[in-house]
Amino acid sequence: MSRARSTIAVLSLALSLSAGCANQSLEEDCGSGTCENLGPTSDEQLLALLDSHGVAALDFGPAADPRQVELGRALFFDRELSGNRDISCATCHHPLAGSGDDLALPIGTGGRGLATERVLGEGRGFIPRNAPEVFNRGADGWNTMFWDSRVSTQPVVVSPAGKKLPASLSDPLAIQAMFPPTSAAEMRGAPGDLDVFGYSNELALLAEDDVTGIWQGIMERVMAIDEYQRLFAAAFPSVSEPGFEHAATAIAAFEKEAFAFADSPFDRYLAGDTDAMSPAAKRGAILFYGDAGCGSCHSGSLMTDQKSHSICAPQLGPGKAEGDDLGVQALSSDSADAYAFRTPPLRNVETTGPWMHSGAYADLELAVRHHLDPIKALMKYDESQLPPSLRSTLRRDPDTLAAMGASIDPLVATPIELDDNQFDDLMSFLYALTDPRVHDMASLVPSQVPSGLPLD
């Protein structure tokens, strides 16, 4: 049993004994049968639920190498990694936007501005899926990345690169970092593009599936900068010729260190402080792991089962094929995976909107209500919460709605009824997942990057 699980078990036992003594005392004071047995306390009930669901404090393991973190920070914010030198990793995963971009769907290369002020470039389109937050990806237990889990390390390493992926990579977050720079729409650019200096974008001339060539091309750019030569030599002293896998490893090290935010009231409760959460949040947690059934998918310490489910989230944007997005089915070719997407984690969830793989919900309460009755929510979805530029892309034709309804996961197929007080309690718990430090992450942004290119 882990130390955190042991803490929960000991607290549960202590509270159980305390509650039993209290109930016995009350019965003695009230005489025979005149007082109702109060039953278990909310803490006793909640701790038992957490233990049964395998929920414990996050384990971040040893700290990342600070030299790799320093290099990763520079690379994360540097537009040099993009073909047109106009977008960085941070553009879509920015500290000032909850480690995302505050947009329903991301705007890739060619765009201008940051977060809600970002606009599409001429002739460009939206990226098909919402930019996920990157909180706590250094915690133990992660084995998948992306909405469709196309990067996985269990039971074996799987990625879009297949055998082209460097064999030295086994960390799912580092593997994930290998791919956005290879995407024409996200970072690489299209043939004929010019970079911000008016020079030809040499990376855009490479084929989309020539990932090895793209990675090599990025490294040629990066290693032409003296400061990066110094940073790579310090971060990887035994490597004479760094590859992009070393850049990805450093980016992952930075993300793990910078976005580790697990000091919410819930985290403090897991650490043994039973006063850290309000009574309403505790009642909401009991609903979450009990009658509301949320813990079935948002399970374990990571608050995600890392499995894929169809919850009939509204479909909008360019999609992956003719405006539609079949989710995991596009990879598995299994009709049982239609419209299924990986369960997102929930820590700091109030700061990570818009929510769903399509960014369909701009209000967290509406996103939660969708889970309680997905088909009804899909049919009654109000597109006015979308940016005007995306409203016309909403797919609500009868065939699509019927196919989505038929795909619904049995875990969410039966509507769940909560009264207003219960729903408010559930939301109180979700708000108790917020580490207050996430509201001020400006210190993560460097004052400059080695390339000298402007920051977002």
Helices and strands as residue ranges (DSSP letters): H 3-30, H 42-52, H 66-77, G 79-81, H 89-92, G 95-97, G 115-117, E 144-145, E 151-152, G 162-164, H 172-177, G 180-182, I 184-188, G 203-205, H 211-222, H 226-235, H 244-258, H 265-270, H 279-289, G 294-296, E 308-309, H 329-332, G 335-337, E 341-342, G 349-351, H 364-372, H 374-379, G 383-385, H 388-391, H 398-407, H 410-413, H 420-431, G 436-439, G 442-444
